[in-house]
Amino acid sequence: MRAEIATKQACFTLDRLHAEIAGKIADNKREAKRLEQDMRHVEAVMKLLDPSFNANRVAVRRRKPNPWFKRGTIFRHALEAMREAQEPLTATEITARMFRGVGVENPSRDDFRVIFGGVQASLRNNDGKTVQAIGEGRPLKWALL
């Protein structure tokens, strides 16, 4: 008797899960059609501006997820590195400390450059709000406010 009840519950749950997944697939298909239309509109405007434009030469861009820092957390990690240092640091020093904080001693040059760019942009965006540039000249040293 108990096995029969558990089987019915499992079937009911799996049925609902199946319906939910089917709904997500339908939503994604609608979104894909909308994005395709948007892309055609952009191509049409580009053709108006430059009749020789060829959309086939445009490469598809895909975002490569960052394996160490989730989206939107780079500045928080930079602040943490600055708090631990208790002295002004350059963006390069902050980036190196961030990598050490997640256990990466020797990141590749490309990986370092990508994170460095995010750190530097975050510092500039928050200059005078959360952090401030100390002194003059290059490279800038940053400190917490």
N, C-alpha and C positions, 0 to 999 in steps of 0.2 A: 504494500500500500504506500509506504513512504517513498519508495523509488519512483512510483508512478507520479506522485505529487511533485517531486523534485524535477522529473523529466518535463512535466507540463510547465513548471515555472521557468526552466531553462529554455524551452522552446518559445515561450512567450517573450522572454528577455531577448533571445536571439532574433525573433521576428521584429521586435521594436528596433533593435540595433541595425538590422538589415534595412528597414524603412528609413532610418535616420541617414545611413550611408548613401542610400539611393537619392535622398533629398539633397545631400551635399554634392553629389555628382551632377544633379540637375542644375543646382545653383552655379557650379563651376562652369558648366556648359554655357549658361546664359552670360556669365561674366566674360568668358572667352569670346563670345560673339560681340559683346559690347566693346571689348578691347580691340578686336579686329576692325570694327567700324571706326573707332577712334584713330587707329593706325592709318586707315585709308584716308581719313580726313586730313591728317598731318601730311601724308604723302601728296594729296591733292594741292594743299597750300604750298608745299615745297615745289611742286611742278609749276604753280603760278609764278612763284618767285624766280625759279630757274628752270626753263623748259627742258634743259638737257639733263635734269636730275634723274638718276637711275636708282630706284629703291633696292634693287638687287645687290648693290655694292655695299649697303649698310649692314654692318655686322651686328648680330644679336648680342646684347649685353646681359649677362647674368651676374647676380650678386653672389659672391663667394662668402659664406658665413665665416665669421671670425671664431676660431676654435678656443680662444682664451678669454675673451671679454664679450659678454652678451651685448646686443644692440642697446645703446643708450647708457652703458655703464662705464665707458672709458673715463669720463670726467670724474666720476666718483672714485675710481681706482687712482686717478692722478692726485686727487685731493688726499686720499689715504697715504700715498707715497710722500706727499709734501708734509703731512702732519707728522709722520714718523721721522722725517729728516730734521725738522725744526730749523731749517736754514734755507735760504733761497736756492733754487735749483734751476738748471736749464731744462728745456723740453726733452733733450736727449737723456739727461740724467733721470728725469722723471720716468721716461719710457723704459730705460734699463731697469729701474727699481720695480716698475710694474711687472715686467717680465720675470724678474727674480721672485716677485711675490706670488706668481702662479707656477713657479718651479721650472721656468725655462731659463737656463744659464746662457746659452748661445743661440739666440734666434737667427734665422736666415736674414740676409740683408733686406730682402723684399718684405718679409713679415715685420721687421723693425720699422721700415719706412712707412708701411701702412698704418701701424699703431702710432708712430711718431706724428704723422699727419693729423690723425684724430686728436691726439693730445694737444698739438699746437693750435689747431682750430678751436678746441674747447677752451684753451687758456685765453685766446684772443677774444672769443665770444663772451667770456666772463670777466674780462679785464675791468677792474673798478667795481665789480659786484661781489665776487667771492675771492678773487685773486688779483694781484697787481704786479706789474713789471717793476723790477728794482733796477735802478741805475740806468745807464745809457750804453749804447753800443750793441754789438752782436757777439755771441748769442745772448738773447735776453735771459735774465734770471727772474724766476717767478716766486712769489711768496703769498701766503694766505693773508687775507685782510683781518 
